[in-house]
Amino acid sequence: MLIGEVARRSGVSARMLRHYESLGLVEPTGRSGAGYREYSSDDIRRIFHIESLRSLGLSLREVRRALDDPGFTPAQLVEDLIQQTRERIAAQTELLTRLRRIGAAQPADWADVLQVVALLQALGSENAGRRQRAALSSTGEAAVPVEALVEAVLSESDPNVAGALRWALAQSADGAAALLAAGLDEPDPEVRKRAVKSLAEIPDDDATALLRDALANPDPVVRRYAALALGARGVAEAIPTLIEMVVEETNEADAADALTALAGEPALAEQIAGHLVARLGSDGVASPVRSRLTQALADIPGATAAHALAELSQDADRTVALTATYVLTLRDGR
């Protein structure tokens, strides 16, 4: 078969076939009377083998070795090709993500494109100061897409940078809360904490709904941050978790403050007092816990709290009695 026919049947150009010949990869079995290259069926089979190996990413040098070296074993080379392919896919995926984010920023001109690229690069910098400056300047005319800010805040370990990123997310357009929601279920507890702290600073209804759901999260840290944020927003569902924080002496001062804020509404004040009294009356509650619960009643207005404190001032536990007496003195002074 002459070279033109081989090229048509194999899909390999005549020029490439000559190149293969120059490298010694495949040589025509013979020549026609007019001196044209003639390829045998074995030659054509070798051409298809070459193309198959090239399709896997092998260089021509590696292809020749694979076909001609009897001692060649493909295992390591295939493993190397797998790793190279993974790296290439990762690089292309990163490029695609960057392009999508630039597109989401809706740049008006190339100056905006360059600004967004610079901010995205700064957010990924190893320098904390540079990341913080990028976060603080990310809400300008060429704003960084919310998706990039969420990814940054969920991976940020520096507290100052994380604070700047949370601020930027709170200033951003709608959609940040939904993106942060996935972080609440991440295996890494630090990521979960970053997600709930970020949601706590977003003042929209979507964030509030997600924080409500977070009260049932298996991670106690997530539940506590959610409860503190919801307490500040006047959400009654946070009350049981806030009381548990007082009982467990976990951020109990912040929890007591949140309960006090909620108690500004009379109906909630009675509800909070009822929960605290119920815990005080539970069996097996240790003296320090009863003392903390008594202190939590101090700033809860209403008849239920006042009546409970009067009874507690006569409690058999001297520490609880003294705490209640002191609290009543303060309330009377007001």
Residue pairs with C-beta under 8 A, 6 or more apart in sequence:
1 9
1 38
1 39
1 40
1 44
2 32
2 36
2 37
2 38
2 39
3 14
3 17
3 18
3 28
3 36
3 37
3 39
4 14
6 12
6 14
6 17
6 39
6 43
6 44
6 47
7 13
7 14
7 17
9 44
10 44
10 47
10 48
10 51
11 51
12 20
12 47
12 51
17 26
17 47
20 26
20 47
20 50
20 60
21 27
21 28
21 37
23 60
23 64
24 64
25 46
25 50
25 60
25 63
25 64
25 67
26 43
26 46
26 47
26 50
27 43
28 37
28 38
28 39
28 40
28 43
29 38
29 39
29 40
29 42
29 43
30 38
30 40
31 37
31 38
32 38
39 47
46 67
49 67
50 63
50 67
53 62
53 63
53 66
53 67
54 60
54 63
56 78
56 81
57 81
57 84
57 85
58 66
58 77
58 81
62 77
65 72
66 72
66 74
66 77
98 117
98 120
101 116
101 120
101 144
101 145
101 147
101 148
102 113
102 116
102 117
102 120
104 145
104 147
105 112
105 116
105 142
105 143
105 144
105 145
107 113
107 115
107 116
107 142
112 141
112 142
113 142
115 140
115 142
116 142
116 144
119 134
119 137
119 138
119 142
119 144
120 144
120 148
122 130
122 131
122 133
122 134
123 131
123 134
123 135
123 138
123 144
123 148
123 149
123 152
124 131
124 152
125 131
125 134
128 158
128 160
128 161
131 152
131 156
131 158
131 161
132 158
132 160
132 161
132 164
134 144
135 149
135 152
135 161
135 164
135 165
135 167
135 168
136 164
136 167
136 168
138 144
138 149
138 168
139 168
139 171
139 172
143 172
144 168
146 169
146 172
146 173
146 175
146 176
146 179
147 179
149 165
149 168
149 169
149 172
149 176
150 169
150 176
150 179
150 180
150 183
150 198
152 165
153 162
153 165
153 166
153 169
153 180
153 194
153 198
154 180
154 183
154 186
154 191
154 194
154 195
154 198
155 191
156 162
156 165
156 194
157 190
162 194
162 197
165 198
166 197
166 198
166 201
167 201
169 176
169 180
169 198
169 201
169 202
170 176
170 201
170 202
170 203
174 204
174 206
176 198
176 202
176 207
177 199
177 202
177 204
177 206
177 207
177 210
178 206
180 195
180 198
180 199
180 202
180 207
180 210
181 195
181 199
181 210
182 195
183 191
183 192
183 194
183 195
183 198
184 192
184 195
184 196
184 199
184 210
184 214
184 217
184 222
185 192
186 192
186 195
189 219
189 221
192 217
192 219
192 221
192 222
193 221
193 222
193 225
195 222
196 211
196 214
196 217
196 221
196 222
196 225
196 226
196 229
197 225
199 207
199 210
199 211
199 214
199 226
199 229
200 207
200 211
200 225
200 226
200 228
200 229
208 230
208 233
208 235
211 226
211 229
211 230
211 233
211 235
212 226
212 230
212 235
212 237
214 222
214 223
214 225
214 226
215 223
215 226
215 227
215 230
215 237
215 238
215 241
216 223
217 223
217 226
220 250
223 241
224 241
224 245
224 250
224 251
224 255
226 238
226 241
227 238
227 241
227 242
227 245
227 255
227 258
228 238
228 242
228 251
228 254
228 255
228 258
230 237
230 238
231 238
231 239
231 242
231 255
231 258
231 259
231 261
231 262
232 258
232 261
234 261
234 262
234 265
234 268
236 262
236 268
236 271
238 258
238 262
239 259
239 262
239 268
239 271
239 272
239 275
240 275
242 255
242 258
242 259
242 262
243 255
243 259
243 272
243 275
243 276
243 279
243 293
243 296
245 251
245 252
245 254
245 255
246 252
246 255
246 256
246 259
246 292
246 293
246 296
247 279
247 289
247 292
247 293
249 288
249 289
249 292
252 292
252 296
255 296
256 295
256 296
256 299
259 272
259 296
259 299
259 300
260 299
260 300
262 268
262 269
262 272
263 269
263 272
263 273
263 299
263 300
263 301
263 302
266 301
266 302
269 300
269 301
269 302
269 304
269 305
270 302
270 303
270 304
272 300
273 297
273 300
273 302
273 304
273 305
273 308
274 304
276 293
276 296
276 297
276 300
276 305
276 308
277 297
277 304
277 308
279 285
279 289
279 293
280 290
280 293
280 294
280 308
280 312
285 293
287 317
287 319
287 320
290 315
290 317
290 320
291 317
291 319
291 320
291 323
294 309
294 312
294 320
294 323
294 324
294 327
295 323
295 327
297 305
297 308
297 309
297 312
297 324
297 327
298 309
298 327
298 330
298 331
306 331
309 324
309 327
309 328
309 331
310 324
310 328
311 324
312 320
312 321
312 323
312 324
313 321
313 324
313 325
313 328
314 321
315 321
315 324
